[in-house]
């Protein structure tokens, strides 16, 4: 595992239950200000193996990135189980549930 991957995994694991973060903010927390796609790749390839809280990561506009029928519903259900309100559209209020390191 590369150092950059390890830093992304650490930032992902820091997002507490009942909160969400976005790909961009995880990348910034890991030291990669333009690394949102790298975060997505780590989540896609390593979530299961490393037990990452993939469901707590949404787009910067608050929407779940996954498509309907391809994980969107599962992610929304996992978020709701943690107390995060998720609209049927897949939107999460980042003002209410968004987490940033250091808060």
Number of C-alpha atoms within 10 A of each C-alpha: 5 6 8 16 16 13 17 23 22 15 20 28 17 17 21 13 15 17 19 26 25 25 22 22 24 30 23 16 18 20 14 17 12 13 19 18 12 18 25 20 13 17 22 11 10 15 16 11 7 11 11 18 19 20 19 27 27 24 19 16 12 20 19 24 19 15 10 12 8 9 14 18 17 14 21 23 16 17 21 14 12 14 13 21 18 19 12 10 12 19 17 24 15 18 8 11 18 20 20 15 12 5 4
